[in-house]
Amino acid sequence: MKINIYATSDVHGHIYPYDYAANCSLNHSLAHIYSCYEEDKTEYKLIVDNGDIIQGNFAELFIDEVPNPVVNVMNNMNYSIWNMGNHEFNFSFPKLKKIISNFNGTALMANSNSAFFNKYKTVKIGGIKISFIGINTVLINEFEKEESLAGLVIENPVPILNKLIKELANESDILIGMFHMGLQDENSVPNSGLYSVLDNINSPQLFDVIVCGHTHKDIEELFYKNILITETSAYANTVSKIELEFDEKKLINKNSKLVDLSNFNPSEKILKLYEPYHKKILEYTNETIGYVSGIVGNFNYDLEDNPLNHLLTEIMLQNSKADVVAFQIDNKNAVLKNGPLKRYNMAKLYSYDGGEVTSYKITGLDLKTYIIWSYDYFDYSEDTNSISVNEKRALFKYKTLDVFGNINYAIDLKKQGQHRLIELKYLNGIDVLDSDEIIIGMNEYRMNFLISKKGPLNGKTFDKTASTKYIDKHFHKRGTIRELAEDYFNTLLNKTYIYDNKVNFLIKY
């Protein structure tokens, strides 16, 4: 007998085959996944989700609708399990509980202090009892504000798993872990990665299969401690198909593969369900928030100062009162152009929809260390007289080349380590000294990495002087850079940003 389990993860609102930031159609989506699932005529099959499904691709515009349109789609796809991801908590725990109340399946998260979530769910299919345990990343405690979590604490999963898997091993035929975390510890936080959790629990071998998530990596099939591990990349690009084969109730074979969704047409049923929201998102994202002028020529957005750097710097400075700002441009195709700037343009230019500006008090030496680390993103080859992205840095979930605004600096990529930073001055021409006190405005997520064990400022703590992020009375997250951009354009004459063509940094290579 065979049982097929389809596992989605990090869908991030890609229900309809459309990228609203890029303003273009896609050949993958949750609608494609449902077609894939429906075309499988295996008698026994399940579909489960591993978190981060209700946020992203502007799905959050409808977070207050009842029922939530994404959850309504999940119900129509007959999802059995929904394990929580970190982005499920972007909208507050109280609001999430209301959203989950309309989900027909079972919402999981074992490692919290709340009795609201199921720690596990045992599903009987074809006479086989399959128990699913849900685990979420402990980093949520850092990602979200206390008022949003409303007393919820995400706990170390190890002691919880030690108790659960021992109990479930006796009452289940198969044990599957739904882990919203990657393989490695994140920001050096213990037990925030699958490997460390499995190394630290008492009986990891009792797991048969584990579905990972959060890191947006494609893991078709991996075995660790004889456990089958799989993860699908983000945005419904693929779906993990787990194939289990039994001789009576004994598992005799297990494998997984990632299904290429471009081979399927999107489900008409799902398209029809989400069509009204698709139209509303298009109307919203195509609204003009401001205008841009003064840009002449083309720019290398990684290696040259450019108009987008200056625009983001102005937006962040206006709202942070910082001396210096730091940010990254994740989208490799981000280009700021003259003319109307629509919401979808801004979403493409700054892709992190939760990004805010938090201000910290650091020293000139800290800033130098940070800048040097940032440009270690590149390796230089004397043999070919060329640069490339460092292999380790390329493996990060997000791009780790940060740009610095409201400061003058020069980098020579042919040099190594601290010698790469050949000049650092304030805009008035005065040198930045190691002992200077500086207020830097940046994203809190990045700072948490910088001060982690793997970061360039590991072991340090910095006073937080301000943050644009706040939670309004409806538990909406406010103060994001995308929101601040709209406020900024409203302060400009004719809502027009005029690029002054100044160059604040120089990269030599």
N, C-alpha and C positions, 0 to 999 in steps of 0.2 A: 504494500500500500504506500502511496505517496501523498505528502502534504506540501503544498507550496505556500510560502509566506512572502508577501510583497511588503517591503519596508521602505517608507519614505522618511526623509529627514531634511530639515532646513529648507523647506519649500519657500519660505519667506514671501507668501502672498502671490506666488506665481500660479494662480488658479486658471486664468485665461492665458492663451498663448500670445502674450503681449508684454513687452518691456516698456513701461510707461516713462522711465527716465530716458531711454534711448528713442522713445516714440516710434517703435517698430515692432513688427510681428515676430513670433518665435516658432520654432519647430519642436518645442517641448513645453510642457505645463502639466498641471494636475489633471487637466482634461485628457491629455495624452496618456497619462498613467492609468486613468480609468479604462480607456480603450484597451490598453495592454492587459490590464487585469481581467476585463470582460472576455477578451479573446482566448484566455487560458481556460480550456474546457476540463481541466483537472477537477475531479469530483470534490476534493477537499482542499480548500484554499482560504487564506485570510489576508486582510490588508491592515497594516498597523503604521502608526506615525511616531517618530522619535523627537518631535519638538520643533519649535520655531516655525510654525506654519501660519499663524494669524497676523504676523507682522512682516512688513516689507512690501515693495511694489505697490505702495499706497493702499494696501488692504486695511491699514490702520484708520483710514478715513471713516470706516463703518464700525469702529470698535464699540460704539454705543447702540448699534442696532440689535434688536431682539427678534428672532435669533440672529446671532452673528452670521453673516453670509458665508464665511469660510467654513464655519461649523456646520451650516446647513448643507454645504457641498460634501463635507466629510460624512454626514449622515446619509446622504444619497449615494455615497460610494460604499456604504456599509463598513466603515472603519470599526474595528473591534477594540483597538487600543490607541490611546493618545498619551504618550509620555511627555511630560513637560520639558520644554527647553528654557533657556534663560530669557529669550525675548517674549515668552508668554507673560512675563512679569513686568514688561515695559509699561503696562497700563494699570498697574496696582493689583495687589492680591484680592481686595474686595471686588474689583471689576472682573477679574479673571474667574472668580467663583460664579458670578452671574453668567459669564460666557459658557463655562463648562456645564452649567445646569441644563443647557439645551443640547448637550452632546449625548447621543444615544448609546455610545460605547462606554468604555471605562477609562477614566483619567488616572494616570499613574504618577507617583513620585514618592518613593519610599523614604528618602533621606531628608525629612523635614520634621519640624516640631508640631505640625498640624495634622489633625485627624481627618481633615477634609479630603485629602487625596488617598486613593487606594495604594497600598504598598506593593500589591501584586494582584494579578488576575489569572485564574486558572480557566482555560477554555477547553472544553471537550469537543473534539472533532474527529469523526471516524473511529470513535472508541479510544482515541489517544488524548490523554490529559496533558496539555501544554500550559505551563505556568510562566507568565511574563512578570519580571521585576523591573520597576522603573527607577532609574537613578538620574539625578540632575547635577550640573556643575555647582560646586560650592562657591564659585566666583560670583554668583548672583548676590551674595551678601555685600560684595564690593560694588557691583554694577548698579544696584538700585538703592534709592534713598530709603531710610527707615520708615518714613511716613507712607511710602508706597507699599512696602512690604507688610506694614500694619501688624508687626509682631511676629511675622513668619521668619524662621531661620532655617537655612539650608545646612544640613548637618553632614559631618564626616560619614561617608557611606560604609566604611569598613566595619564598625561594630554592628551596624544595622544588617549588613549582608551576612555577617557571621551567624546571626540569629535566624535570618529569613531562609537562607539557602539550606540550612540544616533541617528546618521544618518542612520546606517544600520538597526536598529530595525524597521524602518518604511518601508524599501524596501525589507526586507528579511523575509522568513518564519522560517529559522533556522540560528542561529549564532554559529559558531564554532571557537574557538581560537586555534591557533597553537603556543604554547609557548615553545621555546627552553630554558627551565629552570626547575628546580625541584620545590618541594613544599615549601621548606624553603629558606630564604635568604642565599646567598653564601658569605662566608668571611665577614658576617655582613653588606654587602652592601645593602642599602634600595632598595626595589622593584626589587630585583634580584631573588626573589622566588615567586611562584604563590600565596601563601596565602597572602603575604603582598600586592601584586598587587590587588587582589580581595577585600581585606579589605580597600584599599585606593581609589578605583574608585567609582564613584557615583552610577552606576546601574549595579552591577555585575550580578544580576538576569537575565539580558537580554542575557547572554551567556547560551546556551543549553548544549554545550559540549566543553571541553578543552582537547587537547592532550598535555601532558608534554614531556620533554626530558632532555638531558644533564647529568642527574645524573645516568643514566644506571640502573634505578630501575624498577622492575616489579610492575605495579599498574593495576590490572585487571579491577577493577571497584570501584570508590570512589565517594561519593557525598559530595559536600561542597557548601553551599548556594543554594542547589538544582541543582547544576551544575554537570553533569557527567564528571568525570576526569579519564583519562587512560594514561598509559605510558608503553611502551615496553622496555625490557632490551636491552642492546647493542649487536652489532655484529650479527644482524639478527637471534638471538636465538628464538624470537617469533615475532608475529605481532599482533597489536591491531585490533580487529574486532568490529566496532561500529555498532549496529543495531538500526535503527530508524523506528518507525511504525507510520503511519499517518491515520487519518480519514479525507479524503479530504486534506486540507492543514494544519490541526491541528495535532501537534505532540502529540500522546497519549501514547507513550512508548519509552523509550531509555535505552539501556544497552550496555555493552561492555564485551569482554572476550579476553584473550590472547590465541592465537592458537599455539599449539605444532607443530612445523614444522617437527619434526622427523617422523610424520605420512605421510609425502608427499615425493615424489621423486622430485629431482631438474628438472626444466624445461629444456628440450633439446634445446629449442630455445635460452635461456639465456646462457647455457653452450657453445653453438656454437659461440655466439657473443663474449664471453669473453675468449674463449680458447686461442687465440694468446697471450693475455696479461698474462694469467695463465702460459703459457710456458716461457714467458720472465721473469716473476717474479721468477719462480723456478730456471732458469739459474742464475739470479742475486743473489738470496739468498743463493745458494749453492756454491758460490765462497769463497775460504779460505782467511781470512784477517790476520791470524797469527797462532801461535802455543802456547800451554801451556804445562808446565812440572813441576815436583817437588811436585805434590799433592799426599799426602799419607793419606788414611783413609777417613772417612765420617764425615760430619759436620751438626749440627743443625743451619741452616742459620738465624734463628731468635735469637738464644740464645748463639751462639758461634762466635768468630772471625773466619774468613774463607777465602779461597783464593779469592773468588769473591769480598769481601770487600777490600782486598788489591789491586786487579787489578783496581777496580773502583777508589780507592783512588789515585793510581799512574796516571791514565788517567786524573783525575780532577786536581791534583796538577801540572802536566806538563803544563796545559793550563790556569791555574788561578793564579799562584804564591800566593796561599792562605796559611795560616798557618794551617788551619783545614778545612776539607771538611765534608759535610753532604749529605746523599742520602738515598733513600728507595728502597727496592727491592720488587716490586709489585707482581711479579710472585712467587707464593708459591712453584712452582716446579723448581725454578732456581737452577741449580747445575753446577759449573764450573768443567770441567774434563780435564785431560791430553789429548794432541793430537791436531789435527787441529781445529781451531775455525772458523766456517763459519759465514756468515752474519746472517743467520737465528738463529744461536746459540746466537749471540750478541743481536739480537732483543728479544729473549726469556729471556736472562739474565737481560737486561735493557729494559723494555717494553714501556717506555714513549718515543715515537719517536721524540717528540718536546723538550725533556729535554736538557737544556744547563747548563753551569756553570757561575753563576753570583756571584761576590765577594762583600761582605759587611764588613764595619768596625763595629765591635761589642765589647763588653767588656767581661771579664771573667765571670762576673755575668750573662750576657745575655746567654752565652754559657751554664752555669750551669742550668739556668732556662729551656733552650731548651732541654737539655739532660734529665732532670727530667720529663718534659712533654712527651718526646718521650717514655720513659719506663713506664709511666703511662698507656701505651697501654695494659699492663698486670695487672690483678688482682691476688692477692694471697689469697688462702683459707687455714686458719689454720686447719679447720675441716678435709679437705682431703689432706692437705700438697701438694697442687698442684696449678698451675697457669692456667689462662684462659684469653682470650682476653676480655677486657672491653667492655660491651654491647654497650655503646655510641660510642666508637671508631670503633667498628665493623660496624657501620652504615655509616661511611664516604664513599664517592665515591671511594677514593683511600686509600691504606694502609697508616697508619700514624705512623708506627714504623720506625724511622729514625736511621741510623747508622752513626757513626762519625769516620773519618779517620785521620791519622797523629797525633793522640793524645792518651794518655793512660788514661783509666778510668775503674772504677769498680762499678757495680750496685748490690745492695742486694734487690731482689724483695719481700723479707719477710717484709721489712720495708715500711713505708708509706711516701708519699710526698717528701720533700727535703732530708729526711734522707736516701732515696734510693741511692743517689749518695755518695758513701763512699770514692771515690778517683778520683782525676782529675789532671793529670800531663802532662807536655810536654814530648816528647820522650827523652829529655835529663835528665828526672827525676825531674825537678823543678816543684813545685806546681803552678797551675794556680790560680792567685789571682783575686778577684772580680774586681779590678781596671785595670787589664791588657787590653791593646788594642790588638784585634785579628782580622785578616782578615779571614772570613769564606767563602768558596766557596760552593755554593748550587744552587738548582733550584729556579728561581724567583717565580714560582707558589706557592711553599711551603712558601717562605718568606712572600708573600702577605697574606697567611693564618695566619702565626705566629703573625703578627702585627695587625690582624683584632680584632674585639671585642671579638671573641670567641677563639682567639689564646693566647698562654702563654706570648707573648711579646706585648700584645694589647696596643695601644696608642703610641708605640715607633716608631721612624723613624731612619733609618740607612743610612749612606753615601754609595752609590754604587761606588765601586772603579774600577770595570772592569766587562766585560761580554764577553763570547765567542760567543754569539748570534749576528748574523748580517744578513742583507739582501743583496744578491748579485745583480748584474745589471739585472738579469732575474727575480728578485723578489723571488728567492728561499731562504728559511730559512736555514742558515748555522750555524755551530758551535755547533751542537747537540752532546751529549755524544757518540752516535753511530758513528758519523763522527770522533770525537776526538779519539775514540778507534782505528780506522783504521790508523790515523796519528801516534798514540802512538806505535802500533806494527811495523810500518815502521822505527821507531828509534831504535828498539831492534836488537841485533845481531841475525841473522837468523830469524828475526821476531818472536822471541820466548820469552814469559814471563815465568820466573822461579820463582815459589812460594818459599819464604824463610822460611815458617812455623813459622814466628814470631806471637806472640799473643799480641795485643795492648789493648784489653779490656776483662773484665771478668764479666759474669752475674751469680750471686748466687741466688739460689731459692730452 
